[in-house]
Amino acid sequence: MKEVNEDRFIVSVKVGPKGQITVPAEARRMFDIKEGDTLMVMGDKTRGIALIKDTEFYKLMG
């Protein structure tokens, strides 16, 4: 599934044998994610999983 516009998107990804996913190009461009960046993985059992760049996470928490 893939649906993209300028400020939101829905893209499906598959989990590989090592539990890894690839962050889609649309997300990397939109959120300026580059090789070597650190992402925070947040999880809530009822709401799901979210990813955020660590720099943005620390701004929110600061």
Buried (B, 14 or more C-beta within 10 A) or exposed (E): EEEBEEEEBEEEEEEEEEEEEEBBEBBBEBBEBEEEEEBBEEEEEEEEEEBBBEEEBEEEEE
